[in-house]
Amino acid sequence: MTLADGLISPPPPIADAHNDLLIELAYRAGEPEPFRRLWLGQLQAGGVVAQLCPVSANWEYLPEGALRRALQQVVAFQRAVAENPAEVAAVRTREDLRRAADAGRIAMILSMEGAEPLGYSEELADIFWQLGVRVFGLTWNRRNPYAEGCNEPGGGGLSRLGRRLVARLRGPGAVIDLAHASERTFYDVVELYDGPLLVSHGNCRAVCDTPRNYDDAQLTALAERGGVVGIMATPGTVDPDKPTLERLLDHVDHAVQVMGPDHVALGADFFQQVSRSGAVRRSPDSMRPPEMGEDTAVAGFETPLDYPRLAEGLRDRGYADAELSGILRDNLLGFLGRALPSEVAADV
């Protein structure tokens, strides 16, 4: 159900905690207005009012090219904002977030997915903060100098260097994103970091048992710290045997049951478009089943255009208006409104 179906008009407002669109935009840097041509219309038609945009480095750029790749994605972010000033706004502070909402612009917020661009120099996090990154994920699936990711067999957590990075991020009050973290890394950060915590994109292990998802104890710990989890639309974490919208809604239901409705949000990770663009190659650290392509989507929820379909599915499951608007938008926006620095503190 998209706008063309005429079932929901206008679409409900959506805040999304994870979309890898910067990978595609950097890949298409030589093309005219790639954000407007490829993503802006989808986000608008799907009702997206806030979008976290991660910078990352795929495996073929590691280790030497990770910093360059991340900076290219920062440039792509800046270009998207500069070329579309009437439609989108770069958000660094809680005041920016409010102004974007008041002006009817999509609030776009830079995040980092995996600390590989920092190399062994945790002080580079200061530069990314100055560039506007407000959410820092320490790992992807793999182990890096800072922490262990969820696809490693060793059960490791934060390294000494990772502990220094966590302490450094407390200075400006950055959000730490625990997506892709190993279980030990997850709890190391929960113990050490008293700043805001988020899982930008992840699902429930009770619904689909994979190390990429989170068990009930982790979800509870995140909620107790005031964090939110962005439910993710990747087939391997939804249900590799039945990757459908209905199974995705099962993850929403379970997260709400465990955490309460105020701690559940969306982090769709519509990776299939990025994959189909040719911008990435399948990583040896991928956790998708070998027979499942990186461009495989959740049936019924493939692009931002399908957000109205998700909203209707939640309504059909009995979510009241307040709970529905919380999951779709308000929980993430409320978290960011508390977690982002004020303008007077943004340059600390």
N, C-alpha and C positions, 0 to 999 in steps of 0.2 A: 504494500500500500504506500504509494508515493503521492505527491501532490496531484499527479495526473489522475490518480484513482478517484479523487474527489471525496475521500472519506474523512479526512481531517484537514481543515483549512481555516486559519493558518496552522502550520505545524507547531507543536508545543516547543517551548524554548529548551535548548539542550546545552549542557556544559560537559565537555569531554576531556578526559585527563591524559589521552595518549593517541596521537596520530603521527605516523612517520612521514608525513608529507614532505618534510624538508629534504629527505633523501632524494625524492624525485625532483624537487625543485633545483637542488644543487646539480643533479645529473643533467637537467635541461637548462643549465645556466646560459647557454648560447642561444636559446630560443626566446622569442618575444613574449613577454607577460605570461610566464608559465603558471603562476598561481591563479591569475584570473581565468585563464583558459581551462585549467584542469581541476581546480579545487574550489574556487570561490563560489561558483554557482551551486555546487553540491552542498557545501556547508550552509549557504543561505536557504536553499530549498528544504534542507533537512532541519532547519530551525536552530542551528548551532549559534550560540551567543558567546561562548568562551571555548578556547581550544589550547591545550598544552601541546607544544611542538618540540619534541626531543631532538637533540643533536647526538650523533653516535658515529661509530666507526666499525664497519663490517670487517670480517676477518681478513679479507685480502689486503687491507690497508695497515694491518698491524705488523710490527709496532711503529715503524717510522712514520707512516702516513696518517696516523690517528689524529694528531693535532691539526694537520692541514685539512683533513676531511671534516672535522668538527667545525673549523673556522669557515670553511666553504658553506656549510649549512647555516651558520650564523649570518653570513652574507646573504644567503638565499632568503632567510627570514626578514632581514632588513629591507631587501628589495621588495618582497611581497607587501610589506607595510608601506614603503615609499610609493609604490605604483598604485596602491589602492587606498588612499587616505580617507576616502569617504565611507569605505566599507569595513576596514579593519583598523585596529589600534594595537601597538605594542604596549604590554602591561608589565611594569616593574614594581609598582607600589599599589597599595590598597586604594589610593586616590585615583590612580590610573584605571583601576578596575571599575570604580564607580563612574568615572567620566565616560568610559567606553559604553557602559550600560545606558547612561543618560543620553548619549549621542546615537544610540542604536547601532553601534559598531561591534563587530566580532572582537572580543578581547583575546589577543594572542600572547601566550606566555612561553618563554624559552625554558626548556628543561634539558637535562643531560641523562642519557641512558648508557650507563657504564663509564667508569672513570679512566678508561684507556687513553683518552686525549691528554690527560695530565702526565703521562709517562710515570717517572718516579719523582716528580716535582709537585707535591701537593699544593705548593704556593700558587700554582697556575689556576687553582680554583678562584683566587682573587680576581684574576683577569676575566674569567668567564662570568663572575658576579658583576663586574663592571660592564660587561657586554649585555647584561640583562638576564642571564640564567638565574632562575630563582629556585628551581627544583633539581636536586642532584641525586641521581641513581648511581650507586657504587658499582654495580655489576650488570653484566648481561649473563648469559648462561654459563660462561666460562670463569675460570680463576684469573684474576689480574693482580697487579702489585698491591692492591688495597684490600681485596676481600675475595671470598669464594662465591661463585654463582651456583644456581640451583641444579646445573647439569654435571657437577663434579661429584666423584664418588667418595671423596675423602672426609667429608663431614667437617671441613674447615670453616672458619669465620673470618673476622677481621684480622689483618696482619698488623704489625706494629705501625707500618706506614698508614694503614687504613685508620687506625686509632688516632693518628695525628691529623688525618684529613677530617675525621668526624669532629675532633676538637676545633679545628680551624673553621669549619662550617658553622659552628655555634656562634662565632663572632658576629657575623651579619644576620644570623637567625635564619639561615637557609632551610628549606624543606628537604628532608632526606626521603628519597623514594626507595622503598624496599621491594619493588618489582624485580624479579629475576634473582633475588638473594637466596643463598642457601639458608637452611633452617638455622644454622649456627650464626651466620651473618645477621639474619633477622633479629635474633635474640641479643646478640652482642650490641647491635645498634639500639634496640629498645632499652637495654640496660645503661648504655653510656650516654645517649643523646637525650637531652631534656627539651629539645626544640621540636618543631612540628614534623610529624611522620605521615607518610602516605604510601599506599600501594596504588600506583597510577593505573596499572592494568594487571589483573589477575583474577582467578576464579577459585572455586571451592573444591578442596580435595575430597570432601564427602560425596560430591556429585560426580567428579571425574578424578580418579586417583592417579595423579602425575606429580612429580616433584616441582613442576612449575606452578602448581596451585597451592593453596594455603589451607592448613587444617583448622579445626574449630578453635584450638587454643591460640593459634596465631591471629585469627580474626578477632577473637576476644581481646587479646593483648593490644591490637591496633585500636579497637574501639575504646578501650580503657584509657588510651593516650589521646583520645579526641581525633583520631585519624579516620580516613575513609578509604574504601577499596573501590577501584574502578573496574566494574565487571567487563570482561574482555571477550571479543568475538573472534577468537582464533579457533579453528576446528579442533586442533589437538588438545586444547584445554577445555573446550566445551564438551565434546564427546567425539573421539575419533571414529567411533562406529556409527554415530547418529548426530552429525554436526548441524543441528537445526535451530531455528529461533526458539522453539519450544524448550529445547534442552538448555539454551542460554537463559531463558526465563527461570528454569529450575535453579540455576546458580544465583540469580537475583533473590528468589524465594529463600534459599538456604542462607545466604548472607544476611538477609533481613531477620530471619529467625534467630541467628546466632548473635549478630551485632546490634540489632535494632535498626529501624528504618532510617535513622538519622546518619548512619555511617556507611551507607551504600550509595555509590555513584556509578558513572560510566567511564570506561577507558577503552573504547572499542577496538583500537588498533586495526584499522582497515588496511592490512598490509598487502592485500591482493593487488590493488592498483599499483602500489609501489613496485611490487615484484614483476607485474606484467609490463612495466615501463622499461625493464632491462637495467634498472639502476643498481640491482643487487644480484649476487650469486648466492646459491644455497650454502649456508655455513656448515662446516663439519660439526659445529656445536648446536645445530638445529635440533629441537626436540620433537619435531613433527615426525610421524611414522614415515619410513622411507618411501612408501607408495603414495604419500600425500604431498602434492606439490605445494610450493610456497605461495602459489596464487590461488589455492583452494579457499573458498569463502564459506561462511556459515549460511546455509540455505535459508533464505528469507530475510537475511540481514547482512547485506554485502557491501553497502556504501552508506554515506551519511544520508542519502535520499530515503533510506529505510527506517530512519528514526521514528517517523509516525507509526510505522508498523510495530515497532517495539513498544511504543507508548500504548497502542491499542491492545497489544498482548498483555501488558501489565494491568490495564483497565479490566480486561476480561478475567483476570485472576483476582479481582476484587480489591485492588489498591485504591484507597480513598484519594481524593484530589491532593491533599496535603502531602501524603506519602509519595504519590506519583511525582509531583513537582519537585519534591526533595531528591528523589532518585535521579530524575532527568536533569535537574539543574541546581537546585538550591543547596544541597549538601556539599557539593564541590565548591560552589561560589562562596558559601558560608565559611568553609575551611580556608579558602584562599583569602577571603576578607580578613580572617584572623591571622593567617600565617604570613602574608606578604608584609614587607616593611612599610612604614609610613614614609612619606617623602623626605622627612627630616633625617630618617635613619638609613635611607637606601644606599648611601655612598660610604657607609662605615667600612 
